[in-house]
């Protein structure tokens, strides 16, 4: 009787022996120039993508927004209004003006529940503090009247903080210069930062005026910068390739080279995880159906027939439109719709293998079904599974890229398809920004080409080799 140590060694030796056919592909594979070319393509691209934290020149969401003497103030969007607020860009200074005659906005708020608000994109890389600077005056306020300046990192209801409040007696009829240091508020460096002025007035004669509203930036060597300094960040949008930006920049001043590497990581993750789940489920279900037969086989094959009849891409488009977008949603949909073909192939191979004499011999000496499947069936279907895995990586990346390009993927998780989607929606063709379109498209094509070369070579060499070995 074997002791536990000998038994463990015997099981490990048997497991290693069962895995040996999985690596029998290399002697045949290396004879194919196409296969080696595909292996080199995949190795180079995957290595570059995995080394993104080292070779990327910019962080994931870093924008190249520089500072310079360009004139004007730092705004990125327009006001939205409610109630009787009126906005003009006309006129000169009002009252006791305290800063230069730069009237970008003149706003008048009246009556109750009147407000104006504005989104700001302050998510830049400048090492400076943002200062909201404006002139304001209250006119004919009564007791209980007030105007408040509110700040929010995302504009969500219930997430506004009061920055400044005006009430009766506060600088009535006189313009004063106000400055609010936005950097004292949490998450001020946000792409969704919001500023809102809100009025509560009981008298029809009461008004509140805002002028020269702008966001200024503190900078090294300056306490603050006034409009007179004309110091403003300017975005590096649609910059062509250069030493600073190897593949140029996009509409958001983001480095395309860095975005390509990080987006490639997400695309490869989706491709490999989806391919692993598809081949694992398909191979397991196919082997069980082929080995045990009966009701299990009938149920599995009828379900596989239904999935194979249905067109995969239109089905994925319909399901993606109704489900919450995200990488795991795409992986789940690819897995559900992709396992059937592998299941049929492995079932057919299993039906052939289980008729061989060595399987009958193993069964006659009392080997369990699981042991027979692992030691005899699995090595003989390994070639089909490996070749199918490689091809499914290609399919998963291409399908995810297509869904993302159509806007049905997770746009908050950058992939190669998401890059192409934003290149289309942000009019990269109009700007002749070929460097934003060609690299992700070419990367998808090269990944597909490399894996297709490998998969076809494995199928032609490895699977046929196993088949001829069994016949011999």
Secondary structure as GFF3:
##gff-version 3
##sequence-region A 1 472
A	DSSP	alpha_helix	4	19	.	.	.	ID=ss1
A	DSSP	three_ten_helix	20	23	.	.	.	ID=ss2
A	DSSP	alpha_helix	26	29	.	.	.	ID=ss3
A	DSSP	alpha_helix	33	50	.	.	.	ID=ss4
A	DSSP	alpha_helix	52	55	.	.	.	ID=ss5
A	DSSP	beta_strand	65	69	.	.	.	ID=ss6
A	DSSP	beta_strand	79	82	.	.	.	ID=ss7
A	DSSP	beta_strand	86	88	.	.	.	ID=ss8
A	DSSP	beta_strand	106	110	.	.	.	ID=ss9
A	DSSP	beta_strand	114	120	.	.	.	ID=ss10
A	DSSP	beta_strand	130	139	.	.	.	ID=ss11
A	DSSP	beta_strand	146	152	.	.	.	ID=ss12
A	DSSP	beta_strand	161	167	.	.	.	ID=ss13
A	DSSP	beta_strand	176	181	.	.	.	ID=ss14
A	DSSP	three_ten_helix	182	184	.	.	.	ID=ss15
A	DSSP	beta_strand	193	200	.	.	.	ID=ss16
A	DSSP	beta_strand	207	217	.	.	.	ID=ss17
A	DSSP	three_ten_helix	227	229	.	.	.	ID=ss18
A	DSSP	beta_strand	231	235	.	.	.	ID=ss19
A	DSSP	alpha_helix	256	292	.	.	.	ID=ss20
A	DSSP	alpha_helix	294	309	.	.	.	ID=ss21
A	DSSP	alpha_helix	312	322	.	.	.	ID=ss22
A	DSSP	alpha_helix	327	353	.	.	.	ID=ss23
A	DSSP	alpha_helix	357	364	.	.	.	ID=ss24
A	DSSP	alpha_helix	369	372	.	.	.	ID=ss25
A	DSSP	pi_helix	373	377	.	.	.	ID=ss26
A	DSSP	alpha_helix	378	405	.	.	.	ID=ss27
A	DSSP	alpha_helix	416	425	.	.	.	ID=ss28
A	DSSP	alpha_helix	434	457	.	.	.	ID=ss29
A	DSSP	pi_helix	458	463	.	.	.	ID=ss30
A	DSSP	alpha_helix	464	471	.	.	.	ID=ss31
###
